[in-house]
Amino acid sequence: PLLSKVKVLEARVHPGQALYIPPFHFHHVITEDPSVAINMYAPAPERDAAQKVFSSVPFETVVLSPHWLPSVRRFAATHFIRLLIDAVDGTD
């Protein structure tokens, strides 16, 4: 339901052109002809803030094994997301 409210932007990039996508913006690419894409990560305040958050989260505590039942993977992913939210909020 919430995705129906998302504003979708569409761009057509021609040979010799570049498209800047800000950090953490979801995107999807469809190529009409064979092409080569190059990703570059430029310095940005959003990346610095994310690095600070991610460095405070114990990633090793959440491992999603393909052998787990879907309900267990869902629980582990939910726990990991809560850790991220707590890190952003500055809570423990």
JODAPE-V553715 format. One record per residue. N is the residue number from 1. RES is the residue in three letters. PHI is phi as a letter, one per 40 degrees, with the letter a starting at -180 (none if undefined). OMEGA is omega as a letter, one per 40 degrees, with the letter a starting at -180 (NA if undefined). BURIAL is # if it has 9 or more other C-alpha atoms within 8 Angstrom, else .. Layout:
n | res | phi | omega | burial
N | RES | PHI | OMEGA | BURIAL
N | RES | PHI | OMEGA | BURIAL
This chain:
n | res | phi | omega | burial
1 | PRO | none | a | .
2 | LEU | c | i | .
3 | LEU | c | i | .
4 | SER | c | a | .
5 | LYS | c | a | .
6 | VAL | c | i | .
7 | LYS | c | a | .
8 | VAL | c | i | .
9 | LEU | b | a | .
10 | GLU | b | i | .
11 | ALA | b | i | .
12 | ARG | b | a | .
13 | VAL | b | a | .
14 | HIS | b | i | .
15 | PRO | d | a | .
16 | GLY | g | i | .
17 | GLN | b | i | .
18 | ALA | b | i | .
19 | LEU | b | i | .
20 | TYR | c | i | .
21 | ILE | b | a | .
22 | PRO | d | i | .
23 | PRO | d | i | .
24 | PHE | g | i | .
25 | HIS | c | i | .
26 | PHE | c | i | .
27 | HIS | a | a | .
28 | HIS | b | a | .
29 | VAL | b | i | .
30 | ILE | b | i | .
31 | THR | c | i | .
32 | GLU | c | i | .
33 | ASP | b | i | .
34 | PRO | d | a | .
35 | SER | a | i | .
36 | VAL | b | i | .
37 | ALA | b | i | .
38 | ILE | b | i | .
39 | ASN | c | i | .
40 | MET | b | i | .
41 | TYR | b | a | .
42 | ALA | c | i | .
43 | PRO | d | i | .
44 | ALA | a | i | .
45 | PRO | d | i | .
46 | GLU | c | i | .
47 | ARG | c | i | #
48 | ASP | c | i | #
49 | ALA | c | i | .
50 | ALA | c | i | .
51 | GLN | c | i | .
52 | LYS | c | i | .
53 | VAL | c | a | #
54 | PHE | c | a | #
55 | SER | c | a | .
56 | SER | c | a | .
57 | VAL | c | i | #
58 | PRO | c | a | .
59 | PHE | d | a | .
60 | GLU | c | a | .
61 | THR | c | a | .
62 | VAL | b | i | #
63 | VAL | b | a | .
64 | LEU | c | a | .
65 | SER | c | i | .
66 | PRO | c | a | .
67 | HIS | c | a | .
68 | TRP | c | i | .
69 | LEU | c | i | .
70 | PRO | d | a | .
71 | SER | c | i | .
72 | VAL | c | i | .
73 | ARG | c | i | #
74 | ARG | c | i | .
75 | PHE | c | a | .
76 | ALA | c | i | #
77 | ALA | c | i | #
78 | THR | c | i | .
79 | HIS | c | i | #
80 | PHE | c | i | #
81 | ILE | c | i | .
82 | ARG | c | i | .
83 | LEU | c | i | #
84 | LEU | c | a | #
85 | ILE | c | i | .
86 | ASP | c | i | #
87 | ALA | c | i | #
88 | VAL | c | a | .
89 | ASP | c | a | .
90 | GLY | g | i | .
91 | THR | b | i | .
92 | ASP | b | NA | .
